[in-house]
Amino acid sequence: MTENPLEAEGDIAADYLEGLLDIIDVDGDLEMDVENGRAMVAIVGEDLYELVGDGGEVLDALQDLARLAVMRETGHRSRLMLDVGGYRAALRKELTDQGTRAVDEVKRTGESVSLPPMTPFERKVVHDAVAAAGLVSESSGEEPNRYVVVLPA
Amino acid sequence: MARPLAEALEHLVSGIVDHPDDVTVREKQGRGRGTLLKVTVHPEDLGRVIGRAGRTAKSLRTVINAIAGGRGVRVDFVDVNGR
């Protein structure tokens, strides 16, 4: 038995997902981690696109189900994050780069820069990247068209 | 590549309900309308597999259609009383 509840969450989700991979005969390894107070589970392997889907639609569905599988066992709502085939990791890098480029532009022009509409998760990644590059950003607009504005110093 | 869709769905549903032994999935080949997967669960679990605003049912359908490789698969949920 695992002591840490977040590690236990990862184990439950990994068992659930591994069972699915076995049934549909997909090769993938399960990796578990704990990051920023959340259980992280990743399915790693080649040719996993079908389990990511357009815009990560299938990945989001699998994450939703894995969280429910955890809740069934623990009785608590889970904030577990799932990644498949490095999709979220790649998205995170792209968003971080986008935030960093916007910071460069704001520093060069002295004017604020607005980015395209993003989900709350995507905006959080951009805000973090902007803060790491030494500027401040805010969100503007209404969901689902809310977007990040990078402000001049 | 015919995949055991009913078995995959049974696994996914059994893992999120309180009465996994009561989960059954029956596969029906519709005429021209593709495959129908009929999921039966314990009455106490029907709300759980449908989810708030149908969210969990939608997630289950999304995953099953993805592993069906684009074949249109319908998924219906009922409890053991046939509701």
gemmi code that builds the backbone of each chain (N, CA, C; Angstrom):
import gemmi

chains = {
    "A": [
        ("MET", (0.838, -1.207, 0.000), (0.000, 0.000, 0.000), (0.869, 1.251, 0.000)),
        ("THR", (0.421, 2.258, -0.706), (1.156, 3.516, -0.760), (0.713, 4.403, 0.389)),
        ("GLU", (1.654, 5.145, 0.966), (1.324, 6.025, 2.087), (0.711, 7.334, 1.604)),
        ("ASN", (1.363, 7.979, 0.641), (0.931, 9.292, 0.181), (-0.374, 9.191, -0.602)),
        ("PRO", (-1.417, 9.965, -0.191), (-2.710, 9.856, -0.886), (-2.629, 10.214, -2.371)),
        ("LEU", (-1.754, 11.150, -2.739), (-1.653, 11.518, -4.155), (-0.988, 10.398, -4.955)),
        ("GLU", (-0.019, 9.724, -4.333), (0.581, 8.565, -5.008), (-0.450, 7.457, -5.162)),
        ("ALA", (-1.287, 7.309, -4.146), (-2.345, 6.298, -4.224), (-3.301, 6.635, -5.365)),
        ("GLU", (-3.620, 7.920, -5.536), (-4.482, 8.336, -6.648), (-3.874, 7.916, -7.985)),
        ("GLY", (-2.574, 8.171, -8.122), (-1.880, 7.809, -9.362), (-1.933, 6.316, -9.618)),
        ("ASP", (-1.774, 5.529, -8.554), (-1.800, 4.067, -8.705), (-3.173, 3.584, -9.160)),
        ("ILE", (-4.224, 4.146, -8.564), (-5.582, 3.725, -8.926), (-5.860, 4.061, -10.391)),
        ("ALA", (-5.523, 5.307, -10.779), (-5.770, 5.745, -12.151), (-4.951, 4.914, -13.134)),
        ("ALA", (-3.703, 4.621, -12.777), (-2.838, 3.857, -13.682), (-3.378, 2.438, -13.883)),
        ("ASP", (-3.861, 1.814, -12.807), (-4.451, 0.470, -12.937), (-5.660, 0.499, -13.874)),
        ("TYR", (-6.489, 1.515, -13.686), (-7.712, 1.658, -14.487), (-7.357, 1.823, -15.971)),
        ("LEU", (-6.397, 2.690, -16.250), (-6.026, 2.968, -17.646), (-5.269, 1.795, -18.256)),
        ("GLU", (-4.421, 1.152, -17.463), (-3.665, 0.005, -17.964), (-4.623, -1.120, -18.361)),
        ("GLY", (-5.685, -1.294, -17.577), (-6.705, -2.287, -17.913), (-7.311, -2.008, -19.276)),
        ("LEU", (-7.569, -0.734, -19.558), (-8.118, -0.368, -20.870), (-7.115, -0.663, -21.982)),
        ("LEU", (-5.860, -0.287, -21.787), (-4.836, -0.514, -22.816), (-4.719, -2.002, -23.132)),
        ("ASP", (-4.774, -2.842, -22.093), (-4.693, -4.291, -22.297), (-5.843, -4.776, -23.174)),
        ("ILE", (-7.046, -4.315, -22.872), (-8.223, -4.787, -23.605), (-8.161, -4.371, -25.070)),
        ("ILE", (-7.745, -3.128, -25.332), (-7.745, -2.663, -26.730), (-6.402, -2.906, -27.410)),
        ("ASP", (-5.493, -3.608, -26.712), (-4.229, -4.018, -27.301), (-3.400, -2.831, -27.799)),
        ("VAL", (-3.268, -1.836, -26.938), (-2.419, -0.680, -27.243), (-1.193, -0.741, -26.346)),
        ("ASP", (-0.010, -0.541, -26.954), (1.220, -0.523, -26.174), (1.407, 0.851, -25.556)),
        ("GLY", (1.535, 0.899, -24.258), (1.805, 2.166, -23.596), (2.259, 1.895, -22.188)),
        ("ASP", (3.215, 2.717, -21.731), (3.664, 2.576, -20.343), (3.022, 3.653, -19.497)),
        ("LEU", (2.715, 3.289, -18.252), (2.121, 4.243, -17.331), (3.209, 4.837, -16.449)),
        ("GLU", (3.256, 6.163, -16.398), (4.205, 6.835, -15.508), (3.419, 7.676, -14.510)),
        ("MET", (3.823, 7.596, -13.248), (3.119, 8.349, -12.211), (4.079, 9.308, -11.523)),
        ("ASP", (3.525, 10.462, -11.128), (4.326, 11.462, -10.449), (3.376, 12.307, -9.599)),
        ("VAL", (3.942, 13.098, -8.720), (3.147, 14.072, -7.976), (3.794, 15.430, -8.195)),
        ("GLU", (2.973, 16.405, -8.606), (3.512, 17.724, -8.951), (2.520, 18.791, -8.497)),
        ("ASN", (3.016, 19.810, -7.830), (2.167, 20.926, -7.375), (0.880, 20.442, -6.695)),
        ("GLY", (1.025, 19.448, -5.837), (-0.136, 18.982, -5.093), (-1.150, 18.214, -5.899)),
        ("ARG", (-0.740, 17.703, -7.051), (-1.650, 16.892, -7.869), (-0.968, 15.599, -8.268)),
        ("ALA", (-1.774, 14.552, -8.387), (-1.262, 13.319, -8.972), (-1.163, 13.528, -10.480)),
        ("MET", (-0.056, 13.108, -11.068), (0.144, 13.193, -12.509), (0.306, 11.776, -13.035)),
        ("VAL", (-0.445, 11.442, -14.058), (-0.317, 10.132, -14.682), (-0.128, 10.360, -16.172)),
        ("ALA", (0.837, 9.650, -16.743), (1.071, 9.788, -18.177), (1.078, 8.419, -18.834)),
        ("ILE", (0.418, 8.322, -19.982), (0.543, 7.142, -20.836), (1.585, 7.502, -21.875)),
        ("VAL", (2.677, 6.736, -21.888), (3.816, 7.052, -22.736), (3.976, 5.952, -23.770)),
        ("GLY", (4.197, 6.351, -25.018), (4.421, 5.346, -26.055), (4.252, 5.953, -27.429)),
        ("GLU", (4.382, 5.120, -28.439), (4.202, 5.554, -29.827), (2.743, 5.365, -30.218)),
        ("ASP", (2.349, 6.079, -31.254), (1.028, 5.860, -31.861), (-0.119, 5.929, -30.859)),
        ("LEU", (-0.106, 6.943, -30.027), (-1.177, 7.068, -29.047), (-2.195, 8.132, -29.459)),
        ("TYR", (-2.059, 8.614, -30.711), (-2.888, 9.754, -31.111), (-4.384, 9.506, -30.906)),
        ("GLU", (-4.824, 8.264, -31.187), (-6.264, 7.988, -31.061), (-6.762, 8.207, -29.630)),
        ("LEU", (-5.846, 8.103, -28.659), (-6.243, 8.326, -27.272), (-6.038, 9.781, -26.838)),
        ("VAL", (-5.626, 10.620, -27.783), (-5.525, 12.061, -27.529), (-6.730, 12.750, -28.167)),
        ("GLY", (-6.922, 12.479, -29.466), (-8.072, 13.036, -30.167), (-7.876, 14.478, -30.588)),
        ("ASP", (-8.805, 14.976, -31.383), (-8.730, 16.359, -31.843), (-8.833, 17.302, -30.657)),
        ("GLY", (-7.876, 18.188, -30.536), (-7.905, 19.156, -29.446), (-7.795, 18.510, -28.072)),
        ("GLY", (-7.319, 17.252, -28.029), (-7.184, 16.568, -26.737), (-8.509, 16.073, -26.181)),
        ("GLU", (-9.517, 15.947, -27.059), (-10.870, 15.588, -26.625), (-10.926, 14.219, -25.934)),
        ("VAL", (-10.232, 13.241, -26.509), (-10.251, 11.890, -25.934), (-9.432, 11.865, -24.636)),
        ("LEU", (-8.314, 12.565, -24.663), (-7.488, 12.683, -23.454), (-8.294, 13.273, -22.302)),
        ("ASP", (-9.041, 14.334, -22.565), (-9.857, 14.954, -21.517), (-10.917, 13.980, -20.986)),
        ("ALA", (-11.498, 13.197, -21.906), (-12.509, 12.214, -21.497), (-11.875, 11.136, -20.613)),
        ("LEU", (-10.692, 10.667, -21.002), (-10.002, 9.648, -20.196), (-9.628, 10.199, -18.824)),
        ("GLN", (-9.219, 11.460, -18.784), (-8.869, 12.089, -17.503), (-10.096, 12.163, -16.596)),
        ("ASP", (-11.202, 12.542, -17.195), (-12.469, 12.623, -16.475), (-12.816, 11.264, -15.848)),
        ("LEU", (-12.707, 10.206, -16.643), (-13.042, 8.861, -16.170), (-12.040, 8.381, -15.117)),
        ("ALA", (-10.763, 8.675, -15.329), (-9.739, 8.254, -14.365), (-9.976, 8.938, -13.014)),
        ("ARG", (-10.401, 10.220, -13.046), (-10.708, 10.917, -11.794), (-11.884, 10.258, -11.076)),
        ("LEU", (-12.876, 9.817, -11.844), (-14.031, 9.145, -11.243), (-13.628, 7.795, -10.650)),
        ("ALA", (-12.720, 7.090, -11.344), (-12.240, 5.801, -10.830), (-11.522, 6.013, -9.502)),
        ("VAL", (-10.752, 7.101, -9.398), (-10.058, 7.419, -8.153), (-11.075, 7.739, -7.057)),
        ("MET", (-12.090, 8.544, -7.413), (-13.086, 8.948, -6.419), (-13.861, 7.742, -5.887)),
        ("ARG", (-14.123, 6.767, -6.779), (-14.826, 5.564, -6.347), (-14.031, 4.864, -5.231)),
        ("GLU", (-12.686, 4.845, -5.377), (-11.849, 4.143, -4.399), (-11.590, 4.963, -3.144)),
        ("THR", (-11.385, 6.269, -3.310), (-10.951, 7.089, -2.171), (-12.104, 7.829, -1.507)),
        ("GLY", (-13.210, 8.033, -2.240), (-14.308, 8.820, -1.710), (-14.080, 10.312, -1.815)),
        ("HIS", (-12.955, 10.706, -2.417), (-12.659, 12.138, -2.554), (-12.522, 12.522, -4.029)),
        ("ARG", (-12.954, 13.743, -4.322), (-12.783, 14.279, -5.662), (-11.289, 14.384, -5.970)),
        ("SER", (-10.895, 14.028, -7.178), (-9.485, 14.044, -7.547), (-9.203, 15.150, -8.556)),
        ("ARG", (-8.038, 15.779, -8.442), (-7.599, 16.782, -9.418), (-6.498, 16.214, -10.303)),
        ("LEU", (-6.445, 14.910, -10.359), (-5.423, 14.231, -11.141), (-5.315, 14.760, -12.575)),
        ("MET", (-4.080, 14.900, -13.050), (-3.845, 15.312, -14.429), (-3.316, 14.127, -15.217)),
        ("LEU", (-3.934, 13.922, -16.376), (-3.484, 12.839, -17.255), (-2.825, 13.445, -18.484)),
        ("ASP", (-1.746, 12.819, -18.934), (-1.176, 13.174, -20.230), (-1.089, 11.894, -21.050)),
        ("VAL", (-1.220, 12.038, -22.353), (-1.111, 10.889, -23.253), (-0.191, 11.280, -24.401)),
        ("GLY", (0.837, 10.452, -24.610), (1.731, 10.695, -25.742), (2.407, 12.052, -25.710)),
        ("GLY", (2.555, 12.620, -24.518), (3.241, 13.918, -24.398), (2.437, 15.102, -24.889)),
        ("TYR", (1.127, 14.903, -25.102), (0.300, 15.977, -25.661), (0.282, 17.220, -24.767)),
        ("ARG", (-0.003, 17.022, -23.477), (-0.081, 18.195, -22.596), (1.289, 18.835, -22.405)),
        ("ALA", (2.324, 18.000, -22.343), (3.675, 18.536, -22.168), (4.041, 19.427, -23.354)),
        ("ALA", (3.706, 18.988, -24.582), (4.007, 19.765, -25.775), (3.192, 21.051, -25.797)),
        ("LEU", (1.926, 20.941, -25.390), (1.057, 22.121, -25.348), (1.598, 23.131, -24.342)),
        ("ARG", (2.033, 22.629, -23.206), (2.571, 23.495, -22.161), (3.808, 24.246, -22.670)),
        ("LYS", (4.668, 23.538, -23.404), (5.875, 24.177, -23.941), (5.497, 25.246, -24.962)),
        ("GLU", (4.546, 24.923, -25.830), (4.134, 25.876, -26.847), (3.554, 27.144, -26.200)),
        ("LEU", (2.747, 26.959, -25.148), (2.134, 28.106, -24.471), (3.188, 28.936, -23.727)),
        ("THR", (4.146, 28.238, -23.137), (5.227, 28.936, -22.445), (6.023, 29.784, -23.438)),
        ("ASP", (6.309, 29.203, -24.617), (7.031, 29.949, -25.665), (6.223, 31.155, -26.112)),
        ("GLN", (4.908, 30.954, -26.256), (4.029, 32.039, -26.692), (4.059, 33.188, -25.671)),
        ("GLY", (4.017, 32.840, -24.388), (4.070, 33.843, -23.329), (5.400, 34.584, -23.333)),
        ("THR", (6.469, 33.844, -23.538), (7.800, 34.451, -23.538), (7.975, 35.403, -24.727)),
        ("ARG", (7.451, 34.975, -25.887), (7.530, 35.851, -27.077), (6.729, 37.131, -26.861)),
        ("ALA", (5.573, 37.013, -26.226), (4.752, 38.203, -25.964), (5.487, 39.156, -25.027)),
        ("VAL", (6.175, 38.598, -24.033), (6.959, 39.427, -23.111), (8.036, 40.196, -23.886)),
        ("ASP", (8.720, 39.513, -24.805), (9.758, 40.176, -25.618), (9.161, 41.343, -26.393)),
        ("GLU", (7.964, 41.096, -26.963), (7.333, 42.133, -27.782), (6.928, 43.333, -26.916)),
        ("VAL", (6.383, 43.062, -25.738), (5.976, 44.145, -24.835), (7.196, 44.958, -24.399)),
        ("LYS", (8.273, 44.277, -24.118), (9.496, 44.984, -23.686), (10.049, 45.837, -24.828)),
        ("ARG", (9.892, 45.327, -26.069), (10.446, 46.052, -27.228), (9.594, 47.275, -27.553)),
        ("THR", (8.249, 47.108, -27.506), (7.367, 48.173, -27.968), (6.840, 49.046, -26.832)),
        ("GLY", (6.888, 48.548, -25.614), (6.336, 49.303, -24.489), (4.812, 49.291, -24.459)),
        ("GLU", (4.202, 48.470, -25.318), (2.735, 48.403, -25.344), (2.247, 47.015, -24.967)),
        ("SER", (1.018, 46.948, -24.436), (0.498, 45.652, -24.027), (0.214, 44.784, -25.250)),
        ("VAL", (0.262, 43.477, -25.052), (0.004, 42.510, -26.127), (-1.116, 41.574, -25.682)),
        ("SER", (-2.134, 41.392, -26.536), (-3.226, 40.456, -26.249), (-3.000, 39.163, -27.016)),
        ("LEU", (-3.225, 38.045, -26.345), (-3.062, 36.730, -26.971), (-4.438, 36.183, -27.351)),
        ("PRO", (-4.477, 35.134, -28.159), (-5.770, 34.553, -28.568), (-6.529, 33.960, -27.370)),
        ("PRO", (-7.840, 33.739, -27.503), (-8.619, 33.119, -26.419), (-8.041, 31.759, -26.021)),
        ("MET", (-8.083, 31.475, -24.727), (-7.534, 30.210, -24.218), (-8.403, 29.690, -23.083)),
        ("THR", (-8.239, 28.412, -22.801), (-8.917, 27.806, -21.660), (-8.226, 28.275, -20.367)),
        ("PRO", (-8.890, 28.092, -19.212), (-8.259, 28.497, -17.944), (-6.891, 27.838, -17.733)),
        ("PHE", (-6.780, 26.558, -18.069), (-5.502, 25.855, -17.916), (-4.431, 26.493, -18.793)),
        ("GLU", (-4.779, 26.803, -20.036), (-3.809, 27.398, -20.960), (-3.380, 28.785, -20.480)),
        ("ARG", (-4.355, 29.563, -19.987), (-4.024, 30.919, -19.509), (-3.093, 30.856, -18.303)),
        ("LYS", (-3.337, 29.868, -17.443), (-2.483, 29.718, -16.258), (-1.037, 29.478, -16.671)),
        ("VAL", (-0.834, 28.632, -17.673), (0.529, 28.342, -18.140), (1.163, 29.619, -18.683)),
        ("VAL", (0.387, 30.411, -19.448), (0.926, 31.653, -20.015), (1.236, 32.660, -18.906)),
        ("HIS", (0.310, 32.824, -17.944), (0.565, 33.755, -16.830), (1.867, 33.386, -16.104)),
        ("ASP", (2.054, 32.086, -15.879), (3.268, 31.634, -15.189), (4.519, 31.967, -15.995)),
        ("ALA", (4.445, 31.786, -17.325), (5.595, 32.060, -18.189), (5.905, 33.554, -18.194)),
        ("VAL", (4.856, 34.376, -18.230), (5.040, 35.830, -18.239), (5.679, 36.278, -16.923)),
        ("ALA", (5.172, 35.733, -15.812), (5.731, 36.091, -14.498), (7.198, 35.681, -14.409)),
        ("ALA", (7.500, 34.490, -14.952), (8.879, 34.004, -14.907), (9.797, 34.908, -15.725)),
        ("ALA", (9.236, 35.555, -16.764), (10.033, 36.447, -17.616), (10.020, 37.885, -17.076)),
        ("GLY", (9.382, 38.099, -15.934), (9.507, 39.385, -15.248), (8.436, 40.421, -15.533)),
        ("LEU", (7.352, 40.051, -16.204), (6.267, 41.004, -16.422), (4.978, 40.504, -15.775)),
        ("VAL", (3.945, 41.335, -15.868), (2.650, 40.999, -15.279), (1.624, 40.842, -16.400)),
        ("SER", (0.708, 39.903, -16.228), (-0.350, 39.719, -17.227), (-1.685, 39.619, -16.507)),
        ("GLU", (-2.756, 39.838, -17.251), (-4.094, 39.658, -16.678), (-4.979, 38.999, -17.722)),
        ("SER", (-6.119, 38.447, -17.260), (-7.075, 37.857, -18.186), (-8.169, 38.872, -18.444)),
        ("SER", (-8.664, 38.875, -19.689), (-9.700, 39.814, -20.064), (-10.725, 39.104, -20.934)),
        ("GLY", (-11.951, 39.647, -21.026), (-12.994, 39.032, -21.848), (-13.768, 37.987, -21.068)),
        ("GLU", (-14.806, 37.462, -21.699), (-15.687, 36.487, -21.062), (-15.410, 35.095, -21.630)),
        ("GLU", (-15.563, 34.063, -20.783), (-15.463, 32.677, -21.271), (-16.522, 32.456, -22.347)),
        ("PRO", (-16.257, 31.706, -23.382), (-15.020, 30.957, -23.626), (-13.991, 31.749, -24.422)),
        ("ASN", (-14.182, 33.076, -24.487), (-13.249, 33.892, -25.282), (-12.285, 34.683, -24.410)),
        ("ARG", (-12.093, 34.233, -23.177), (-11.187, 34.941, -22.287), (-9.750, 34.770, -22.771)),
        ("TYR", (-8.981, 35.848, -22.673), (-7.623, 35.822, -23.213), (-6.662, 36.538, -22.269)),
        ("VAL", (-5.377, 36.317, -22.498), (-4.336, 36.903, -21.654), (-3.852, 38.211, -22.286)),
        ("VAL", (-3.698, 39.227, -21.462), (-3.073, 40.479, -21.898), (-1.774, 40.630, -21.105)),
        ("VAL", (-0.669, 40.804, -21.830), (0.626, 41.017, -21.184), (0.850, 42.521, -21.091)),
        ("LEU", (1.108, 43.002, -19.870), (1.188, 44.443, -19.633), (2.635, 44.930, -19.595)),
        ("PRO", (2.850, 46.178, -20.026), (4.194, 46.723, -19.935), (4.566, 46.971, -18.474)),
        ("ALA", (5.838, 46.971, -18.191), (6.294, 47.168, -16.805), (5.970, 48.590, -16.346)),
    ],
    "B": [
        ("MET", (-9.456, -4.147, -38.037), (-9.048, -4.349, -36.650), (-10.272, -4.225, -35.748)),
        ("ALA", (-10.921, -5.334, -35.503), (-12.116, -5.299, -34.646), (-11.672, -5.355, -33.190)),
        ("ARG", (-12.027, -4.357, -32.469), (-11.623, -4.321, -31.071), (-12.785, -4.708, -30.166)),
        ("PRO", (-12.467, -5.288, -29.030), (-13.535, -5.677, -28.093), (-14.117, -4.448, -27.401)),
        ("LEU", (-14.987, -3.756, -28.132), (-15.539, -2.499, -27.616), (-16.376, -2.723, -26.368)),
        ("ALA", (-17.197, -3.805, -26.382), (-18.066, -4.064, -25.237), (-17.226, -4.327, -23.986)),
        ("GLU", (-16.132, -5.071, -24.162), (-15.260, -5.380, -23.022), (-14.584, -4.105, -22.499)),
        ("ALA", (-14.151, -3.245, -23.440), (-13.514, -1.981, -23.046), (-14.502, -1.113, -22.266)),
        ("LEU", (-15.727, -1.051, -22.772), (-16.743, -0.218, -22.110), (-17.097, -0.779, -20.733)),
        ("GLU", (-17.190, -2.104, -20.651), (-17.502, -2.721, -19.364), (-16.415, -2.406, -18.331)),
        ("HIS", (-15.160, -2.436, -18.786), (-14.049, -2.089, -17.897), (-14.162, -0.638, -17.423)),
        ("LEU", (-14.411, 0.262, -18.375), (-14.475, 1.693, -18.030), (-15.621, 1.985, -17.060)),
        ("VAL", (-16.778, 1.359, -17.292), (-17.941, 1.607, -16.434), (-17.746, 0.934, -15.067)),
        ("SER", (-17.281, -0.315, -15.070), (-17.124, -1.051, -13.805), (-16.182, -0.326, -12.849)),
        ("GLY", (-15.198, 0.383, -13.410), (-14.204, 1.072, -12.585), (-14.709, 2.327, -11.897)),
        ("ILE", (-15.885, 2.806, -12.297), (-16.361, 4.067, -11.707), (-17.666, 3.920, -10.924)),
        ("VAL", (-18.213, 2.701, -10.833), (-19.493, 2.525, -10.133), (-19.306, 1.789, -8.800)),
        ("ASP", (-20.341, 1.878, -7.944), (-20.282, 1.206, -6.642), (-20.636, -0.271, -6.725)),
        ("HIS", (-21.303, -0.674, -7.821), (-21.726, -2.077, -7.968), (-21.188, -2.642, -9.283)),
        ("PRO", (-19.867, -2.825, -9.366), (-19.261, -3.274, -10.635), (-19.785, -4.636, -11.103)),
        ("ASP", (-20.184, -5.498, -10.157), (-20.656, -6.828, -10.561), (-21.995, -6.773, -11.285)),
        ("ASP", (-22.689, -5.657, -11.152), (-23.988, -5.523, -11.812), (-23.888, -4.895, -13.197)),
        ("VAL", (-22.665, -4.610, -13.649), (-22.503, -3.969, -14.958), (-22.487, -5.019, -16.067)),
        ("THR", (-23.358, -4.837, -17.049), (-23.273, -5.680, -18.240), (-23.344, -4.782, -19.469)),
        ("VAL", (-22.670, -5.229, -20.519), (-22.714, -4.496, -21.784), (-23.094, -5.484, -22.875)),
        ("ARG", (-24.162, -5.174, -23.596), (-24.569, -6.026, -24.703), (-24.358, -5.287, -26.002)),
        ("GLU", (-23.813, -5.992, -26.981), (-23.498, -5.384, -28.270), (-24.527, -5.838, -29.285)),
        ("LYS", (-25.105, -4.871, -29.982), (-26.089, -5.212, -31.008), (-25.638, -4.590, -32.319)),
        ("GLN", (-25.659, -5.395, -33.357), (-25.351, -4.851, -34.679), (-26.631, -4.321, -35.292)),
        ("GLY", (-26.730, -3.020, -35.361), (-27.921, -2.427, -35.971), (-27.830, -2.546, -37.480)),
        ("ARG", (-28.987, -2.487, -38.137), (-28.967, -2.568, -39.599), (-28.733, -1.160, -40.141)),
        ("GLY", (-27.535, -0.916, -40.668), (-27.240, 0.378, -41.265), (-26.949, 1.471, -40.254)),
        ("ARG", (-27.217, 1.186, -38.990), (-27.018, 2.258, -38.015), (-25.795, 2.006, -37.142)),
        ("GLY", (-24.970, 1.079, -37.575), (-23.746, 0.827, -36.812), (-24.015, 0.019, -35.560)),
        ("THR", (-23.038, 0.014, -34.688), (-23.098, -0.806, -33.482), (-23.799, -0.055, -32.350)),
        ("LEU", (-24.599, -0.804, -31.593), (-25.182, -0.249, -30.368), (-24.614, -1.016, -29.183)),
        ("LEU", (-24.104, -0.289, -28.213), (-23.668, -0.901, -26.967), (-24.653, -0.485, -25.887)),
        ("LYS", (-25.304, -1.486, -25.300), (-26.304, -1.200, -24.284), (-25.736, -1.548, -22.913)),
        ("VAL", (-25.545, -0.531, -22.106), (-24.928, -0.697, -20.792), (-26.011, -0.764, -19.726)),
        ("THR", (-25.986, -1.819, -18.924), (-26.937, -1.948, -17.821), (-26.167, -1.854, -16.509)),
        ("VAL", (-26.665, -1.012, -15.595), (-25.996, -0.843, -14.298), (-27.013, -0.943, -13.165)),
        ("HIS", (-26.502, -1.091, -11.961), (-27.340, -1.065, -10.763), (-28.070, 0.288, -10.706)),
        ("PRO", (-29.350, 0.283, -10.260), (-30.106, 1.551, -10.234), (-29.383, 2.681, -9.501)),
        ("GLU", (-28.661, 2.342, -8.427), (-27.954, 3.394, -7.674), (-26.795, 4.002, -8.468)),
        ("ASP", (-26.376, 3.316, -9.520), (-25.211, 3.785, -10.273), (-25.555, 4.536, -11.556)),
        ("LEU", (-26.851, 4.557, -11.906), (-27.202, 5.162, -13.196), (-26.796, 6.642, -13.245)),
        ("GLY", (-27.070, 7.350, -12.144), (-26.696, 8.766, -12.090), (-25.195, 8.958, -12.239)),
        ("ARG", (-24.458, 8.044, -11.650), (-22.997, 8.134, -11.699), (-22.462, 7.977, -13.121)),
        ("VAL", (-23.007, 7.015, -13.889), (-22.473, 6.801, -15.243), (-22.962, 7.870, -16.228)),
        ("ILE", (-24.047, 8.531, -15.869), (-24.502, 9.618, -16.743), (-23.791, 10.920, -16.369)),
        ("GLY", (-23.673, 11.169, -15.081), (-22.914, 12.330, -14.639), (-23.695, 13.619, -14.729)),
        ("ARG", (-23.118, 14.669, -14.153), (-23.785, 15.965, -14.162), (-23.879, 16.477, -15.595)),
        ("ALA", (-25.100, 16.826, -16.001), (-25.370, 17.320, -17.359), (-24.899, 16.325, -18.427)),
        ("GLY", (-24.872, 15.031, -18.055), (-24.512, 14.008, -19.033), (-23.028, 13.919, -19.336)),
        ("ARG", (-22.228, 14.547, -18.488), (-20.805, 14.662, -18.776), (-20.074, 13.312, -18.812)),
        ("THR", (-20.406, 12.439, -17.849), (-19.692, 11.161, -17.810), (-20.102, 10.273, -18.983)),
        ("ALA", (-21.394, 10.278, -19.305), (-21.852, 9.514, -20.476), (-21.132, 10.004, -21.727)),
        ("LYS", (-20.960, 11.309, -21.829), (-20.275, 11.880, -22.995), (-18.813, 11.426, -23.032)),
        ("SER", (-18.156, 11.411, -21.874), (-16.761, 10.958, -21.832), (-16.655, 9.499, -22.260)),
        ("LEU", (-17.580, 8.660, -21.763), (-17.557, 7.240, -22.136), (-17.770, 7.082, -23.646)),
        ("ARG", (-18.713, 7.833, -24.208), (-18.973, 7.746, -25.654), (-17.763, 8.222, -26.449)),
        ("THR", (-17.125, 9.289, -25.967), (-15.956, 9.833, -26.679), (-14.841, 8.785, -26.752)),
        ("VAL", (-14.571, 8.131, -25.619), (-13.482, 7.146, -25.590), (-13.831, 5.942, -26.464)),
        ("ILE", (-15.062, 5.455, -26.353), (-15.453, 4.268, -27.121), (-15.424, 4.558, -28.629)),
        ("ASN", (-15.893, 5.727, -29.028), (-15.850, 6.061, -30.455), (-14.415, 6.223, -30.951)),
        ("ALA", (-13.543, 6.731, -30.086), (-12.138, 6.874, -30.486), (-11.510, 5.501, -30.723)),
        ("ILE", (-11.751, 4.550, -29.819), (-11.110, 3.248, -29.993), (-11.847, 2.403, -31.031)),
        ("ALA", (-13.056, 2.833, -31.427), (-13.755, 2.152, -32.524), (-13.221, 2.616, -33.874)),
        ("GLY", (-12.323, 3.591, -33.833), (-11.690, 4.039, -35.066), (-12.637, 4.752, -36.016)),
        ("GLY", (-13.539, 5.535, -35.463), (-14.392, 6.354, -36.315), (-15.677, 5.677, -36.751)),
        ("ARG", (-15.813, 4.344, -36.495), (-17.113, 3.721, -36.742), (-18.102, 4.332, -35.779)),
        ("GLY", (-19.265, 4.685, -36.265), (-20.244, 5.276, -35.353), (-20.750, 4.224, -34.386)),
        ("VAL", (-20.492, 4.416, -33.116), (-20.980, 3.485, -32.109), (-21.917, 4.242, -31.181)),
        ("ARG", (-23.130, 3.709, -31.014), (-24.057, 4.318, -30.062), (-23.920, 3.621, -28.729)),
        ("VAL", (-24.025, 4.395, -27.660), (-23.948, 3.821, -26.321), (-25.187, 4.271, -25.550)),
        ("ASP", (-25.979, 3.299, -25.100), (-27.162, 3.606, -24.289), (-26.952, 3.106, -22.865)),
        ("PHE", (-27.485, 3.841, -21.913), (-27.357, 3.451, -20.509), (-28.742, 3.209, -19.921)),
        ("VAL", (-28.908, 2.056, -19.255), (-30.160, 1.776, -18.545), (-29.805, 1.122, -17.215)),
        ("ASP", (-30.761, 1.173, -16.274), (-30.510, 0.420, -15.050), (-31.218, -0.931, -15.142)),
        ("VAL", (-31.000, -1.788, -14.143), (-31.499, -3.163, -14.235), (-33.019, -3.230, -14.301)),
        ("ASN", (-33.694, -2.134, -13.928), (-35.144, -2.118, -14.043), (-35.594, -1.734, -15.442)),
        ("GLY", (-34.614, -1.509, -16.306), (-34.933, -1.205, -17.691), (-35.228, 0.262, -17.947)),
        ("ARG", (-35.010, 1.083, -16.919), (-35.269, 2.508, -17.127), (-34.105, 3.162, -17.867)),
    ],
}
model = gemmi.Model(1)
for chain_id, residues in chains.items():
    chain = gemmi.Chain(chain_id)
    for i, (resn, *xyz) in enumerate(residues, 1):
        res = gemmi.Residue()
        res.name, res.seqid = resn, gemmi.SeqId(i, " ")
        for name, pos in zip(("N", "CA", "C"), xyz):
            atom = gemmi.Atom()
            atom.name, atom.element = name, gemmi.Element(name[0])
            atom.pos, atom.b_iso = gemmi.Position(*pos), 0.0
            res.add_atom(atom)
        chain.add_residue(res)
    model.add_chain(chain)
structure = gemmi.Structure()
structure.add_model(model)
structure.setup_entities()
